[in-house]
């Protein structure tokens, strides 16, 4: 998966140099490259030691939080409902996503310290850490999907089916993570193939693929209808989110026993 998204990133990069309006899309695409890479590294080196396992997954959570922020930056630039442009929610949307990204990293990394003694609370914290930012980021999409179902699509109709598929994959990803199906029904039968965590990653990557195609279509169909943020504002928000996540991971590194 990282190579697939990296291939897309490199294919779009030359156009981004010529068109500053593509900066939010490239930031989003870069985050799509980062989080599968961090997840792969965390799984690869998790057997090295208990400390390496915790640190690897903290980096994984930080990358996921940045991916959430990158999604919000892309939605604000290309996928926001036209009726909401200039509203209070529109002005708060990116700062709120930035705050959620930092809180997500902090809560998910904190859940690592609860894993041994309070596994249920640890899992609940981790679920909340990623479910809430996703729901907040997706509010503009949910409104567009609801509007299309109720009154028909007036703009950006080409991306709506892809947003539906992405939302369905996101729902399945959350369901698999929380339910631990199918291994709960047949313990031991899915230890090597078909485990919920494997299916969780498959649904997550498929959802990101649909999301990438939907955002690219929104960018092509809705350019000029939404005010584009400056490149400095977009990159500044990304830098602030990355700095906050790095600070949280650094604190966790110091708190972990040697």
NORHU-V451013 format. One record per residue. SS is DSSP state (H for helix, E for strand, L for the rest). PSI is psi in degrees with one decimal (* if undefined). Layout:
ss = [SS/SS]
psi = [PSI/PSI]
This chain:
ss = [L/H/H/H/H/H/H/H/H/H/H/H/H/H/H/H/H/H/L/H/H/H/H/H/H/H/H/H/H/H/H/H/H/H/H/H/H/H/H/H/H/H/H/H/H/L/L/L/L/H/H/H/H/H/H/H/H/H/H/H/H/H/H/H/H/H/H/H/H/H/H/H/H/H/H/H/H/H/H/L/L/H/H/H/L/L/L/H/H/H/H/H/H/H/H/H/H/H/H/H/H/H/H/H/H/H/H/H/H/H/H/H/H/H/L/L/L/L/H/H/H/H/H/H/H/H/H/H/H/H/H/H/H/H/H/H/H/H/H/H/H/H/H/H/H/H/H/H/H/H/H/L/L/L/L/L/H/H/H/H/H/H/H/H/H/H/H/H/H/H/H/H/H/H/H/H/H/H/H/L/L/L/L/L/L/L/L/L/L/L/L/L/L/L/L/H/H/H/H/H/H/H/H/H/H/H/H/H/H/H/H/H/H/H/H/H/H/H/H/H/H/H/L/L/L/L/L/L/L/L/H/H/H/H/H/H/H/H/H/H/H/H/H/H/H/H/H/H/H/H/H/H/H/H/H/L/L/L]
psi = [-42.7/-37.9/-34.7/-47.9/-33.1/-38.4/-43.4/-42.2/-46.2/-31.3/-35.0/-18.6/-44.7/-39.2/-32.3/-31.6/-30.8/-22.0/102.1/-22.6/-9.2/0.0/-45.4/-36.7/-42.4/-36.3/-45.7/-44.0/-37.3/-38.5/-32.9/-31.9/-36.3/-44.6/-36.1/-33.4/-45.5/-38.3/-42.1/-42.2/-41.0/-43.0/-35.3/-43.9/7.6/-20.2/-3.6/-45.1/168.1/-40.3/-42.9/-37.1/-48.2/-43.7/-41.7/-42.7/-27.3/-42.6/-37.7/-45.1/-37.7/-40.8/-38.8/-38.5/-39.6/-36.5/-39.8/-42.6/-42.1/-38.2/-43.5/-39.7/-40.0/-41.4/-41.2/-31.8/-33.6/-23.2/4.2/141.7/138.6/-33.6/-22.5/-5.6/129.5/-3.3/170.7/-38.3/-38.1/-40.7/-30.5/-12.4/-54.5/-45.8/-37.9/-40.6/-36.1/-44.3/-43.7/-36.8/-45.0/-43.8/-37.5/-45.8/-43.8/-46.0/-41.4/-39.1/-37.8/-32.3/-22.4/-32.6/-15.5/-8.1/-41.3/-45.5/-31.8/72.3/-34.5/-43.0/-37.9/-44.9/-37.4/-42.1/-41.5/-39.7/-46.2/-36.6/-29.7/-24.2/-42.8/-48.5/-37.8/-45.3/-41.1/-47.8/-31.7/-1.4/-46.4/-37.3/-43.1/-38.5/-43.4/-40.2/-42.3/-41.2/-39.9/-37.1/-36.8/-41.7/1.3/159.0/125.6/-24.5/151.9/31.2/-24.1/-28.8/-14.1/-47.1/-36.0/-37.5/-36.4/-45.9/-41.1/-43.7/-39.3/-43.8/-38.5/-40.1/-44.3/-37.4/-47.7/-38.9/-44.1/-38.7/-39.2/-32.1/-24.8/40.5/144.1/1.2/-20.4/-28.7/-26.8/78.7/131.2/-20.0/-19.8/27.5/-32.0/-29.5/132.4/8.7/149.9/-32.7/-34.1/-47.3/-33.8/-45.7/-37.8/-47.3/-37.3/-43.9/-40.3/-41.4/-40.2/-37.1/-46.3/-39.1/-42.2/-45.8/-38.9/-43.5/-39.2/-40.0/-41.9/-40.9/-39.3/-37.3/-27.5/9.4/137.0/-16.6/-18.1/143.7/123.2/134.9/158.0/156.9/-36.9/-40.9/-42.1/-50.5/-32.4/-42.2/-41.4/-43.3/-39.8/-42.2/-42.2/-41.1/-42.2/-43.2/-40.2/-38.8/-42.4/-46.0/-38.3/-41.1/-42.3/-37.4/-40.9/-30.5/-24.5/140.4/151.9/*]
